[in-house]
Amino acid sequence: MKKQLLFVVSAAIALQANAQNKRVLNTPRVADTQVSRLLVEPATQNAASTAAHKNGSIGVNSTPLSFGPNAFGMASNARPVIWADPSINAISFIHRNHSATSGFGISGDLNSDFSTDGGTTWTLNHQVYNGAATAGPLFPARYPSGGIYNPPGNTTASNAFAVAVGPTLDATNDAWGGFANGSGQLTAGATPVSSQESSDGAAGFYQYIPEGFQIIKNTGAAVALDQSIDVATDYTDNMILHKGTWGAGAYTYTRSLVPVPVSTSAAGSKAMATYTIAMSDDGMVGYIVAIGHNDFTLFPDEAYYPIVYKTTDGGTTWVGPWNLDMAPLEAVIPAYDGTTGNLVSTSFEVDAVMDNANNLHIITSACAGAGTFSIYQGDSVSAVVDIYTTDGGASWKAQELGLPVTARGTYGDNSATNANLTHDNRTQASRNWDGTKLMFTWFDTDEASFPGLGNTYPDAYAIAYNVTTGLWTAAANKTPGLSTIMFGQCSYYAMDAAGTQTVPIAFQVISGTTATGEPLNTGGVVDYVYTGDVTFNDADYTVVGNPINIPIAAGVNEQPIVSSSVSLVPNPAAGSTKLTYLLNTSSDVTIKVVNMIGATVVEMVKPAQTAGQHEVALNVSELKAGVYFVNVTAKGSVSTTKLIVK
């Protein structure tokens, strides 16, 4: 039986064998091997080859989309780059631009391939974010997330907008630091609206890669969640929450810090693997889920587990953490290796979805742990699980979904041209529009067809759950024989028509083959492809579940966070404006006005302010016309709003 031992440490990828025939892979401390290699990404774009687009074996319900400059854009952890809005029968896929085929811009632009007929036909390379400027105010974007903003009450797809966020290379946090956002109406020839915001290290905002993203169904508002990572040092024990609304113009949002502390590993680094966010249909109830470690008293071993925070006021305040004990999931790992000290850990990936009762479902992998934030993963030593609550977080259960055969696969040959990128099981969650049916997808390679190549030729495996009846479907390989779904990413919303639920999936095809048989060209052009092969029928929900109780290993502690209800009136302003903010607890307050490059132009301190609403007059008469940001800091928590000076 093959097993893989995966470590999360500050090191480059290395592959070695030990006496027990286990493969050992070292990955960077943020569990993201791709990000650390971004700066050696090839500078030029190759001409596109349509070989994969002409390949008739890409799937019965698969459609060629556009091209990407390389494989980096969809690598690292799965993010919501494909988004379906069943209310207008529209799907948008956000990706980086390949100028050789789009005919415009650079690879730092973000485009949408969109369909307004449920995925039958597509408009390709619709620009959403223009990152062509390299000296500001806009900078090249990477690793996007995105969705569809549908204005409330609209029923016509062409009146909706493809929207995107992502990190930019504006050099305010090492080479990183920017937060890009852009929108483009779903109609040919529409002009995109683009803007970006820089990091503000003095206020604690070290922007990196916003992996959590969601468009709120009933309001059209959006949230984006990022780790605050000082690239020069480490994770700062805070997450950055952007919350706001889209429109025909730019994304209007507030920016706040949510304290999510994690433990320092024995190696001296902060050990968070990944994270996500899920919000209710009205945007009021929501959960942040981090895969990490935060208490060596409760969990003396270095292992990962879900750390959960909850809001009931739309993200203004958060309660947590709930630390979910993975130990009972030993029961669903068939070949659990007791020599590891009966340690159960999660993998390095997570996704989450809210059902129609505002209850959270978390999809991740339960794995035999090996200490030092490492896991055994592979055939029979890991299980994909749904960890969920039916009572708003008071108690938790878990349901086994499937048993992957392979774990980590590596693409590329570790050369300057084709850097190594890794592919795990990429666990993801989706739901139908009304939240009564949930779908869970992961990606696994058939070793009978591709022996010894790890998870490099994966198929999409999926299972679904009927919230109303409590019944499941059987888990199944939905793309047998396809085996090209590299870095597959699933829509949060599924299409649901005539009793059939379809999970839209975008993936990329990497061409070439290494000397040992894995896909090679990570640094060259990739094909983007859409598939509608992951489907379920209403009659499929017949399987009774077998849930396992998951203990909460720590009580809930409320975090004293400054409210994100920060406003300016008037805005735009000339001369002066009134700043209003709400404190959840008494605190000294620091107010800063910063410009687009992060320099502080106005600063004031308000000592010993009481809990409640406060108003402060800001004199902006000496500021030049332009865009600024106002940061309100209380007890280490920061909220931000945009200020326009006329």
C-alpha positions, 0 to 999 in steps of 0.5 A: 500500500502506498502512502505519502507524507506531506510536510508544511515547512519553509522550504522548497519542494524536495522529493525523497524516499525513506525506508518505508517507501513513503514519498516526502514532499516539503512545501512552504509554510503557507501550504502553497508551493505555487505562490513562492515561485511566482517571481520566477514565472516566465516573463514571455507568453508563448503562442497558443497551441490549439491541440487540447482544444481540438481534442475530442476526448475532453468530455461529453459536456465539455467546452473549450474556453480561452487560453492562459499565459501559464499554469500559475493562475489556477494553481495553489488552493482552489478559489472561486474563479467560476461562478453561476447565477441560475436566476439569470442562467449565466456563468462567468469564469475569471482568468488571467489574460493571454494577450497573444490570443485575446489581442490586448493587454498583458498577463496581469489583466483579468478576463471573463469567459461568460455564458448567458445560456447556462454554459451552452455558448460562451463569449471569451476574453471579456476584460474585467480588470485592466492591469496593464499599467506597471507604475500605478495606479493599477498593477498586474494581477495574479491568482484571481477570484471572481463571480457575477454581480447581478443587481437586485431585481434584474432578470436579464443576464446582459445587465449583470457584471462579471467581477474579480478580485486578486492580488497585485504586484504593487510592491507594498508587501515585498513584491505583493501588496495590492488588492485588485478589483474590477467589473465588466458588464456581460455584454460585448464591448463593455468597458471594464472598471478597475481599481486597486488598493495597496497594503498598509503595514502601519495599520496591520494590512499586509495584503497577500492572496484573497482566497475567500470570496463570495457574492451575497445572493440576495443583496449583491454585496460581496466579501473577500477574505485574505490572510494578513501576511507580512511577506518579510516576516510571517502571518500576523494573526489577523485576517483581512475582510473586504466587505462592500457592494458592486455597481456599474462603478468600482467595488465600494467596500470597507476593509477590516482586520479579524483576529484569527491567531494561530500557533507558532510551529516548532520551526518558528513560523505561523502554521495556517494552511488555508482558509475560506468564508461562507455567508448566508443568502441575506449576508448576515450570518457567516463563517470564517474557516481556517485550517490551522492550529491555535492551542498546544494545550488542547492539541499538543501535537502539531496537527491541523484542524478546522478553526471556525468563527461566526458572525450574525451581523454581516461581519461587523463582529465575530465570535470564536474560535470553535476548534473542531477535534478531528480525532473521531475521524480515525474511524473513517480512515481505513488504513489508519497508521497507529504508529503516528500516535493516533493523530488525525489531521486535516489536509491543506485544503478546505472549502465551505458552503451554507445551506438554506437553514444558514448551517455551515458545511466544511469539506476537507480531508481527514488524514493520518497525521505524522507531526510537524504539520505533516500528514500521510495521504493517499490510498486508504490513509485519508478520507474526504469529509463533510464537517457540518452543523445543524444548529448554528454551530452549537454541535458538529458532525462529520460524514465520510464522502469518499476515499482518494487513491492518490494525494499530491501530484507534481507537474513540471520538471523543476526547471526555470521554464517549467517550475514544479506545481503541485495538485492535491485533492482540491476539495470543494463545495457547491449548492443549488440556488435555494440551498436545499441540495449541496454538492461536494467535489474532489479530484483524484487520479485513477492509478489503474490508468496512470500508475505511479504518477501521483495526482497528475491526471485527476478525474472529478469525483462528487457526491450530493446531499438533500438538506430537506430529506437528509439523504445522500447520493452515491459518490461517483467518478463523474468524468471517467476517461477524461483525466485532464481536469488539472486544477479544477475549480467548482462554482459555489452555485450549481445550475438546477433545472428539470430535476437535474443539478449541474456543478459548473467546473473550469479547469486547465490542460497542461501540455507536454510530458516529463521524462516520468510521464507527468504533464510538463509545461507549467510555464507555457500556455494552457487551455481553459475548459468548461465541463458540465459533466458533474450532474445529479438527478433528484432520484439519486438521493437515496443513501442514508448517511452515517454521521460521526460526532465532532467535539468542540475542543474549546469554548467560544470566546468573543473577539473585541473587534471594531465595527466595520460600520464606518462611513463618511458624509459627504463623500466625495468631499471638499473641505471637510467630511464627517467620519462615523464609526461604531465601537463594540468596546471602549478603546483608544482610537487611531484615525489615519487618512492614507493616499493611494501609495500607502503614505499617511497624510492625516493622523489623529488619536482619540483616547479612551472612547466608550463603546457606541457610535462616534463622529469625528470631523475630518479636515481635507481642505489641504489634500489634493483631489483624488482617492484616499483611504480612512483607517479606524483602529481600535484594540488592533482591529481596523476598519477602512473606507474609501474617501474621494476628495474633489 
